[in-house]
Amino acid sequence: MKKKTILTLGDHPFSPSGVGGQTKYFIESLLKTNRYRVISFGGAVKHKDYTPKQVEGWGTDWVIYPVKGYGTVDLVRSVMRSEKPDVVWIMTDPRFWDWLWMIDDEIRALAPLVYYHVWDNFPAPKFNKPFYDSNDYIAAISKVTHDIVKIVSPEVESEYLPHAVDPDIFKLLPETDVAKFKEEFFKSQKDKIIFFWNNRNARRKQSGTLVVWFKEFLDIVGHDKACLVMHTDARDPHGQDLPAIFKAYDLTKQGQVMISADKVSPEILSMIYNSVDCTINISDAEGFGLSTLESLACATPIVVNMTGGLQEQVTDGKEWFGAGIEPTSKSVIGSLTVPYIYEDRINKEDFIDALLKIYNMTDSERKELGSMGRQHVAKNYNFDNFCERWVEIIDEVCEKHGSWETRKNYDSWKLVEVS
């Protein structure tokens, strides 16, 4: 039987981004069925050359086209004609796809368009309706995102399908291996309570606020009792000059704050999660927050702002798997591309209280909290379920909508009554 072809657009599937990782999981789940082949646009990274390349181990079943940005209209048109994909699959923030949805009439006349949707917060973005309506199917990464899609474009078929992480990588590791790693990686900080922050150093991630408030937390418990490890670019052009903040607040002499700037493998990242006591994310808007899910999968509790997808990770509605901080301010902010969205800000006192809650626990209490979080991930963010459901969705879309000569359920025109 001839294999169906899927065209994916988004971050490069082998990039370290959350979008890249989830794209890779999606693609591999399809390839393993031996019923699909994939053409990927490898976007959002710099390339030395732009020659299409086969992925090792998959041959012609998986070919990646290096692209600038996320691609171009001309390249999409060219690949549509040369590869004749049965489904076009895209992922990331809708702001990056306006150029693609501008030609949705060309794409969808030939093949259905499936969107794995990322959105951070309410109010429901009515300005996204033309974008949502340009898809045959929308999968939403969080319950917030799914609720938004149902409000804005109820006519478009959609479902809630959260991210997942590979349990063969992000898992509870042997205590002897963890102890050895802590000795080598954290050195003199190994006996402190260690808080971990793994994010891009960008404005909405609140990196500067985190550092300054963490200093005030240390003023309470002692600067020799805890430390903050930040896995990030210390001087990201979209963020803050973190070393300047460390120096201004005298946070380097006792190793109160450490920067882990080198890119590491997922296996090393898993070891870090296993070695720390808590992972923090206090972004003012967060579609999902993959680092906290990775942390919980490694049985390490989290401290998060109750916004976007973070609020679904820290509690299942009954039990808590860390500390969730309710926003004390919801400001409507915006831009020319996103006219309005809530920016959820927490206050300092609530943040410090959350850190104290984790700090004052015994080792066994933190381990129990992390163990419950790991069970929560296995139940509600199950990796096998994620992969299986994506295969089912693509199977169903192919069957329901067809492609090219068998295309159905799409009209490139509509009748509108003009009064």
WOSULRA-V483218 format. One record per residue. N is the residue number from 0. RES is the residue in three letters. PHI is phi in radians with two decimals (* if undefined). BURIAL is I if it has 16 or more other C-alpha atoms within 10 Angstrom, else O. Layout:
n->N res->RES phi->PHI burial->BURIAL
n->N res->RES phi->PHI burial->BURIAL
//
This chain:
n->0 res->MET phi->* burial->O
n->1 res->LYS phi->-1.17 burial->O
n->2 res->LYS phi->-1.31 burial->O
n->3 res->LYS phi->-1.39 burial->I
n->4 res->THR phi->-1.88 burial->I
n->5 res->ILE phi->-2.00 burial->I
n->6 res->LEU phi->-1.76 burial->I
n->7 res->THR phi->-1.93 burial->I
n->8 res->LEU phi->-2.18 burial->I
n->9 res->GLY phi->2.82 burial->I
n->10 res->ASP phi->-1.07 burial->I
n->11 res->HIS phi->-0.94 burial->I
n->12 res->PRO phi->-1.06 burial->I
n->13 res->PHE phi->-1.90 burial->O
n->14 res->SER phi->-1.36 burial->I
n->15 res->PRO phi->-1.37 burial->O
n->16 res->SER phi->-1.28 burial->O
n->17 res->GLY phi->-1.07 burial->I
n->18 res->VAL phi->-1.10 burial->I
n->19 res->GLY phi->-1.09 burial->I
n->20 res->GLY phi->-1.11 burial->I
n->21 res->GLN phi->-1.19 burial->I
n->22 res->THR phi->-1.09 burial->I
n->23 res->LYS phi->-1.08 burial->I
n->24 res->TYR phi->-1.05 burial->I
n->25 res->PHE phi->-1.04 burial->I
n->26 res->ILE phi->-1.13 burial->I
n->27 res->GLU phi->-1.11 burial->I
n->28 res->SER phi->-1.12 burial->I
n->29 res->LEU phi->-1.26 burial->I
n->30 res->LEU phi->-1.09 burial->I
n->31 res->LYS phi->-1.16 burial->O
n->32 res->THR phi->-1.31 burial->O
n->33 res->ASN phi->1.12 burial->O
n->34 res->ARG phi->-2.00 burial->O
n->35 res->TYR phi->-2.32 burial->I
n->36 res->ARG phi->-2.18 burial->I
n->37 res->VAL phi->-2.30 burial->I
n->38 res->ILE phi->-1.94 burial->I
n->39 res->SER phi->-2.00 burial->I
n->40 res->PHE phi->-1.54 burial->I
n->41 res->GLY phi->-1.54 burial->I
n->42 res->GLY phi->-1.75 burial->I
n->43 res->ALA phi->1.15 burial->I
n->44 res->VAL phi->-2.42 burial->O
n->45 res->LYS phi->-1.52 burial->O
n->46 res->HIS phi->-2.08 burial->O
n->47 res->LYS phi->-1.38 burial->O
n->48 res->ASP phi->-2.57 burial->O
n->49 res->TYR phi->-2.06 burial->O
n->50 res->THR phi->-1.46 burial->O
n->51 res->PRO phi->-1.01 burial->O
n->52 res->LYS phi->-2.27 burial->O
n->53 res->GLN phi->-1.36 burial->O
n->54 res->VAL phi->-1.46 burial->O
n->55 res->GLU phi->-0.95 burial->O
n->56 res->GLY phi->1.65 burial->O
n->57 res->TRP phi->-2.08 burial->O
n->58 res->GLY phi->0.99 burial->O
n->59 res->THR phi->-1.31 burial->O
n->60 res->ASP phi->-1.27 burial->I
n->61 res->TRP phi->-2.48 burial->I
n->62 res->VAL phi->-2.12 burial->I
n->63 res->ILE phi->-1.90 burial->I
n->64 res->TYR phi->-1.68 burial->I
n->65 res->PRO phi->-1.12 burial->I
n->66 res->VAL phi->-2.38 burial->I
n->67 res->LYS phi->-1.46 burial->O
n->68 res->GLY phi->1.11 burial->O
n->69 res->TYR phi->-2.08 burial->I
n->70 res->GLY phi->2.08 burial->I
n->71 res->THR phi->-2.36 burial->O
n->72 res->VAL phi->-1.01 burial->O
n->73 res->ASP phi->-1.12 burial->O
n->74 res->LEU phi->-1.19 burial->O
n->75 res->VAL phi->-1.06 burial->I
n->76 res->ARG phi->-1.03 burial->O
n->77 res->SER phi->-1.12 burial->O
n->78 res->VAL phi->-1.22 burial->O
n->79 res->MET phi->-1.01 burial->I
n->80 res->ARG phi->-1.35 burial->O
n->81 res->SER phi->-1.40 burial->O
n->82 res->GLU phi->-1.77 burial->O
n->83 res->LYS phi->0.81 burial->I
n->84 res->PRO phi->-1.12 burial->I
n->85 res->ASP phi->-1.50 burial->I
n->86 res->VAL phi->-2.55 burial->I
n->87 res->VAL phi->-1.90 burial->I
n->88 res->TRP phi->-2.09 burial->I
n->89 res->ILE phi->-2.27 burial->I
n->90 res->MET phi->-2.58 burial->I
n->91 res->THR phi->2.14 burial->I
n->92 res->ASP phi->-0.99 burial->O
n->93 res->PRO phi->-1.08 burial->I
n->94 res->ARG phi->-1.06 burial->O
n->95 res->PHE phi->-1.52 burial->O
n->96 res->TRP phi->-2.08 burial->I
n->97 res->ASP phi->-1.03 burial->O
n->98 res->TRP phi->-1.13 burial->O
n->99 res->LEU phi->-1.32 burial->I
n->100 res->TRP phi->-1.19 burial->I
n->101 res->MET phi->-1.13 burial->O
n->102 res->ILE phi->-2.01 burial->O
n->103 res->ASP phi->-1.07 burial->I
n->104 res->ASP phi->-1.14 burial->O
n->105 res->GLU phi->-1.30 burial->O
n->106 res->ILE phi->-1.19 burial->I
n->107 res->ARG phi->-1.31 burial->I
n->108 res->ALA phi->-1.21 burial->I
n->109 res->LEU phi->-1.93 burial->I
n->110 res->ALA phi->-2.67 burial->I
n->111 res->PRO phi->-1.20 burial->I
n->112 res->LEU phi->-1.96 burial->I
n->113 res->VAL phi->-1.99 burial->I
n->114 res->TYR phi->-2.09 burial->I
n->115 res->TYR phi->-1.64 burial->I
n->116 res->HIS phi->-1.63 burial->I
n->117 res->VAL phi->-2.03 burial->I
n->118 res->TRP phi->-2.57 burial->I
n->119 res->ASP phi->-1.57 burial->I
n->120 res->ASN phi->-2.90 burial->I
n->121 res->PHE phi->-1.32 burial->I
n->122 res->PRO phi->-1.11 burial->O
n->123 res->ALA phi->-0.94 burial->I
n->124 res->PRO phi->-1.35 burial->I
n->125 res->LYS phi->-1.06 burial->I
n->126 res->PHE phi->-1.20 burial->O
n->127 res->ASN phi->-1.51 burial->I
n->128 res->LYS phi->-0.96 burial->O
n->129 res->PRO phi->-1.03 burial->O
n->130 res->PHE phi->-1.23 burial->I
n->131 res->TYR phi->-1.06 burial->I
n->132 res->ASP phi->-1.19 burial->I
n->133 res->SER phi->-1.58 burial->I
n->134 res->ASN phi->-2.11 burial->I
n->135 res->ASP phi->-1.53 burial->I
n->136 res->TYR phi->-2.69 burial->I
n->137 res->ILE phi->-2.21 burial->I
n->138 res->ALA phi->-1.81 burial->I
n->139 res->ALA phi->-1.90 burial->I
n->140 res->ILE phi->-1.33 burial->I
n->141 res->SER phi->-2.45 burial->I
n->142 res->LYS phi->-1.13 burial->I
n->143 res->VAL phi->-1.03 burial->I
n->144 res->THR phi->-1.08 burial->I
n->145 res->HIS phi->-1.16 burial->I
n->146 res->ASP phi->-1.04 burial->I
n->147 res->ILE phi->-1.12 burial->I
n->148 res->VAL phi->-1.06 burial->I
n->149 res->LYS phi->-1.14 burial->O
n->150 res->ILE phi->-1.32 burial->O
n->151 res->VAL phi->-1.35 burial->I
n->152 res->SER phi->-2.37 burial->I
n->153 res->PRO phi->-1.12 burial->O
n->154 res->GLU phi->-1.30 burial->O
n->155 res->VAL phi->-1.48 burial->I
n->156 res->GLU phi->-1.13 burial->O
n->157 res->SER phi->-2.63 burial->I
n->158 res->GLU phi->-2.76 burial->I
n->159 res->TYR phi->-1.54 burial->I
n->160 res->LEU phi->-2.47 burial->I
n->161 res->PRO phi->-1.26 burial->I
n->162 res->HIS phi->-1.08 burial->I
n->163 res->ALA phi->-2.55 burial->I
n->164 res->VAL phi->-2.20 burial->I
n->165 res->ASP phi->-1.21 burial->I
n->166 res->PRO phi->-1.25 burial->I
n->167 res->ASP phi->-1.37 burial->O
n->168 res->ILE phi->-1.92 burial->I
n->169 res->PHE phi->-1.58 burial->I
n->170 res->LYS phi->-2.68 burial->I
n->171 res->LEU phi->-1.32 burial->I
n->172 res->LEU phi->-1.79 burial->I
n->173 res->PRO phi->-1.00 burial->O
n->174 res->GLU phi->-1.06 burial->O
n->175 res->THR phi->-1.15 burial->O
n->176 res->ASP phi->-1.18 burial->O
n->177 res->VAL phi->-1.14 burial->I
n->178 res->ALA phi->-1.07 burial->O
n->179 res->LYS phi->-1.13 burial->O
n->180 res->PHE phi->-1.13 burial->I
n->181 res->LYS phi->-1.06 burial->I
n->182 res->GLU phi->-1.09 burial->O
n->183 res->GLU phi->-1.49 burial->O
n->184 res->PHE phi->-1.49 burial->O
n->185 res->PHE phi->-1.68 burial->I
n->186 res->LYS phi->0.86 burial->O
n->187 res->SER phi->-1.22 burial->O
n->188 res->GLN phi->-1.63 burial->I
n->189 res->LYS phi->-1.11 burial->I
n->190 res->ASP phi->-1.62 burial->O
n->191 res->LYS phi->-1.46 burial->I
n->192 res->ILE phi->-1.34 burial->I
n->193 res->ILE phi->-1.88 burial->I
n->194 res->PHE phi->-1.81 burial->I
n->195 res->PHE phi->-2.07 burial->I
n->196 res->TRP phi->-2.30 burial->I
n->197 res->ASN phi->-2.15 burial->I
n->198 res->ASN phi->-2.68 burial->I
n->199 res->ARG phi->-1.30 burial->I
n->200 res->ASN phi->-1.36 burial->I
n->201 res->ALA phi->-2.24 burial->I
n->202 res->ARG phi->-0.94 burial->I
n->203 res->ARG phi->-1.23 burial->I
n->204 res->LYS phi->-1.38 burial->I
n->205 res->GLN phi->1.08 burial->I
n->206 res->SER phi->-1.14 burial->I
n->207 res->GLY phi->-1.17 burial->I
n->208 res->THR phi->-1.02 burial->O
n->209 res->LEU phi->-1.00 burial->I
n->210 res->VAL phi->-1.10 burial->I
n->211 res->VAL phi->-1.14 burial->I
n->212 res->TRP phi->-1.21 burial->I
n->213 res->PHE phi->-1.14 burial->I
n->214 res->LYS phi->-1.07 burial->I
n->215 res->GLU phi->-1.20 burial->I
n->216 res->PHE phi->-1.11 burial->I
n->217 res->LEU phi->-1.13 burial->I
n->218 res->ASP phi->-1.04 burial->O
n->219 res->ILE phi->-1.47 burial->O
n->220 res->VAL phi->-1.60 burial->O
n->221 res->GLY phi->1.95 burial->O
n->222 res->HIS phi->-1.24 burial->I
n->223 res->ASP phi->-1.79 burial->O
n->224 res->LYS phi->-1.82 burial->I
n->225 res->ALA phi->-2.60 burial->I
n->226 res->CYS phi->-2.54 burial->I
n->227 res->LEU phi->-2.02 burial->I
n->228 res->VAL phi->-1.85 burial->I
n->229 res->MET phi->-1.96 burial->I
n->230 res->HIS phi->-1.61 burial->I
n->231 res->THR phi->-2.93 burial->I
n->232 res->ASP phi->-1.45 burial->I
n->233 res->ALA phi->-1.12 burial->I
n->234 res->ARG phi->-2.32 burial->O
n->235 res->ASP phi->-1.16 burial->O
n->236 res->PRO phi->-1.08 burial->O
n->237 res->HIS phi->-1.68 burial->O
n->238 res->GLY phi->-2.23 burial->I
n->239 res->GLN phi->-2.04 burial->I
n->240 res->ASP phi->-1.43 burial->I
n->241 res->LEU phi->-1.10 burial->I
n->242 res->PRO phi->-1.01 burial->I
n->243 res->ALA phi->-1.14 burial->O
n->244 res->ILE phi->-1.22 burial->O
n->245 res->PHE phi->-1.00 burial->I
n->246 res->LYS phi->-1.17 burial->O
n->247 res->ALA phi->-1.09 burial->O
n->248 res->TYR phi->-1.83 burial->O
n->249 res->ASP phi->0.96 burial->O
n->250 res->LEU phi->-1.98 burial->I
n->251 res->THR phi->-2.06 burial->O
n->252 res->LYS phi->-1.10 burial->O
n->253 res->GLN phi->-1.89 burial->O
n->254 res->GLY phi->1.16 burial->I
n->255 res->GLN phi->-1.11 burial->I
n->256 res->VAL phi->-2.30 burial->I
n->257 res->MET phi->-2.18 burial->I
n->258 res->ILE phi->-1.86 burial->I
n->259 res->SER phi->-1.95 burial->O
n->260 res->ALA phi->-1.70 burial->O
n->261 res->ASP phi->-1.29 burial->O
n->262 res->LYS phi->-1.23 burial->O
n->263 res->VAL phi->-2.15 burial->O
n->264 res->SER phi->-1.23 burial->O
n->265 res->PRO phi->-0.99 burial->O
n->266 res->GLU phi->-1.14 burial->O
n->267 res->ILE phi->-1.20 burial->O
n->268 res->LEU phi->-1.07 burial->I
n->269 res->SER phi->-1.06 burial->I
n->270 res->MET phi->-1.13 burial->I
n->271 res->ILE phi->-1.10 burial->I
n->272 res->TYR phi->-1.01 burial->I
n->273 res->ASN phi->-1.18 burial->I
n->274 res->SER phi->-1.56 burial->I
n->275 res->VAL phi->-1.67 burial->I
n->276 res->ASP phi->-1.70 burial->I
n->277 res->CYS phi->-2.89 burial->I
n->278 res->THR phi->-1.96 burial->I
n->279 res->ILE phi->-1.99 burial->I
n->280 res->ASN phi->-2.60 burial->I
n->281 res->ILE phi->-2.07 burial->I
n->282 res->SER phi->-0.93 burial->I
n->283 res->ASP phi->-1.42 burial->I
n->284 res->ALA phi->-2.74 burial->I
n->285 res->GLU phi->-2.64 burial->I
n->286 res->GLY phi->-1.03 burial->I
n->287 res->PHE phi->-2.39 burial->I
n->288 res->GLY phi->1.59 burial->I
n->289 res->LEU phi->-1.22 burial->I
n->290 res->SER phi->-1.09 burial->I
n->291 res->THR phi->-1.27 burial->I
n->292 res->LEU phi->-1.18 burial->I
n->293 res->GLU phi->-1.03 burial->I
n->294 res->SER phi->-1.09 burial->I
n->295 res->LEU phi->-1.08 burial->I
n->296 res->ALA phi->-1.09 burial->I
n->297 res->CYS phi->-1.64 burial->I
n->298 res->ALA phi->1.19 burial->I
n->299 res->THR phi->-2.00 burial->I
n->300 res->PRO phi->-1.17 burial->I
n->301 res->ILE phi->-2.27 burial->I
n->302 res->VAL phi->-2.12 burial->I
n->303 res->VAL phi->-2.45 burial->I
n->304 res->ASN phi->-1.30 burial->I
n->305 res->MET phi->-1.41 burial->I
n->306 res->THR phi->-2.37 burial->I
n->307 res->GLY phi->0.84 burial->I
n->308 res->GLY phi->-1.30 burial->I
n->309 res->LEU phi->-1.09 burial->I
n->310 res->GLN phi->-1.16 burial->I
n->311 res->GLU phi->-1.39 burial->I
n->312 res->GLN phi->-1.43 burial->I
n->313 res->VAL phi->-1.37 burial->I
n->314 res->THR phi->-2.64 burial->I
n->315 res->ASP phi->-1.75 burial->O
n->316 res->GLY phi->1.72 burial->O
n->317 res->LYS phi->-2.13 burial->O
n->318 res->GLU phi->-1.78 burial->O
n->319 res->TRP phi->-2.01 burial->I
n->320 res->PHE phi->-2.13 burial->I
n->321 res->GLY phi->2.69 burial->I
n->322 res->ALA phi->-2.14 burial->I
n->323 res->GLY phi->-1.80 burial->I
n->324 res->ILE phi->-1.87 burial->I
n->325 res->GLU phi->-1.23 burial->I
n->326 res->PRO phi->-1.07 burial->I
n->327 res->THR phi->-1.74 burial->O
n->328 res->SER phi->-2.47 burial->O
n->329 res->LYS phi->-2.15 burial->O
n->330 res->SER phi->-1.70 burial->O
n->331 res->VAL phi->-1.50 burial->O
n->332 res->ILE phi->-2.06 burial->O
n->333 res->GLY phi->-3.00 burial->O
n->334 res->SER phi->-2.68 burial->O
n->335 res->LEU phi->-1.18 burial->O
n->336 res->THR phi->-1.60 burial->O
n->337 res->VAL phi->-2.19 burial->O
n->338 res->PRO phi->-1.04 burial->O
n->339 res->TYR phi->-2.74 burial->I
n->340 res->ILE phi->-2.89 burial->I
n->341 res->TYR phi->-1.30 burial->I
n->342 res->GLU phi->-1.98 burial->I
n->343 res->ASP phi->-1.62 burial->I
n->344 res->ARG phi->-1.95 burial->I
n->345 res->ILE phi->-1.67 burial->I
n->346 res->ASN phi->-1.83 burial->O
n->347 res->LYS phi->-1.07 burial->I
n->348 res->GLU phi->-1.07 burial->O
n->349 res->ASP phi->-1.14 burial->O
n->350 res->PHE phi->-1.14 burial->I
n->351 res->ILE phi->-1.11 burial->I
n->352 res->ASP phi->-1.06 burial->O
n->353 res->ALA phi->-1.15 burial->I
n->354 res->LEU phi->-1.13 burial->I
n->355 res->LEU phi->-1.10 burial->O
n->356 res->LYS phi->-1.04 burial->O
n->357 res->ILE phi->-1.21 burial->I
n->358 res->TYR phi->-1.07 burial->I
n->359 res->ASN phi->-1.41 burial->O
n->360 res->MET phi->-1.26 burial->O
n->361 res->THR phi->-1.36 burial->O
n->362 res->ASP phi->-0.99 burial->O
n->363 res->SER phi->-1.18 burial->O
n->364 res->GLU phi->-1.18 burial->O
n->365 res->ARG phi->-1.14 burial->I
n->366 res->LYS phi->-1.15 burial->I
n->367 res->GLU phi->-1.14 burial->I
n->368 res->LEU phi->-1.08 burial->I
n->369 res->GLY phi->-1.15 burial->I
n->370 res->SER phi->-1.10 burial->I
n->371 res->MET phi->-1.11 burial->I
n->372 res->GLY phi->-1.12 burial->I
n->373 res->ARG phi->-1.12 burial->I
n->374 res->GLN phi->-1.14 burial->I
n->375 res->HIS phi->-1.07 burial->I
n->376 res->VAL phi->-1.14 burial->I
n->377 res->ALA phi->-1.08 burial->I
n->378 res->LYS phi->-1.49 burial->O
n->379 res->ASN phi->-1.81 burial->I
n->380 res->TYR phi->-2.31 burial->I
n->381 res->ASN phi->-1.13 burial->I
n->382 res->PHE phi->-1.15 burial->I
n->383 res->ASP phi->-1.11 burial->O
n->384 res->ASN phi->-1.11 burial->O
n->385 res->PHE phi->-1.02 burial->I
n->386 res->CYS phi->-1.15 burial->I
n->387 res->GLU phi->-1.11 burial->O
n->388 res->ARG phi->-1.17 burial->O
n->389 res->TRP phi->-1.13 burial->I
n->390 res->VAL phi->-1.11 burial->I
n->391 res->GLU phi->-1.09 burial->O
n->392 res->ILE phi->-1.07 burial->O
n->393 res->ILE phi->-1.15 burial->I
n->394 res->ASP phi->-1.02 burial->O
n->395 res->GLU phi->-1.16 burial->O
n->396 res->VAL phi->-1.12 burial->I
n->397 res->CYS phi->-1.07 burial->I
n->398 res->GLU phi->-1.20 burial->O
n->399 res->LYS phi->-1.31 burial->O
n->400 res->HIS phi->-1.88 burial->I
n->401 res->GLY phi->1.10 burial->I
n->402 res->SER phi->-2.80 burial->I
n->403 res->TRP phi->0.91 burial->O
n->404 res->GLU phi->-1.17 burial->O
n->405 res->THR phi->-1.84 burial->O
n->406 res->ARG phi->-1.07 burial->I
n->407 res->LYS phi->-2.60 burial->I
n->408 res->ASN phi->1.14 burial->O
n->409 res->TYR phi->-2.48 burial->O
n->410 res->ASP phi->-2.04 burial->O
n->411 res->SER phi->-1.44 burial->O
n->412 res->TRP phi->-2.47 burial->O
n->413 res->LYS phi->-2.58 burial->O
n->414 res->LEU phi->-1.63 burial->O
n->415 res->VAL phi->-2.12 burial->O
n->416 res->GLU phi->-1.41 burial->O
n->417 res->VAL phi->-1.82 burial->O
n->418 res->SER phi->-1.59 burial->O
//
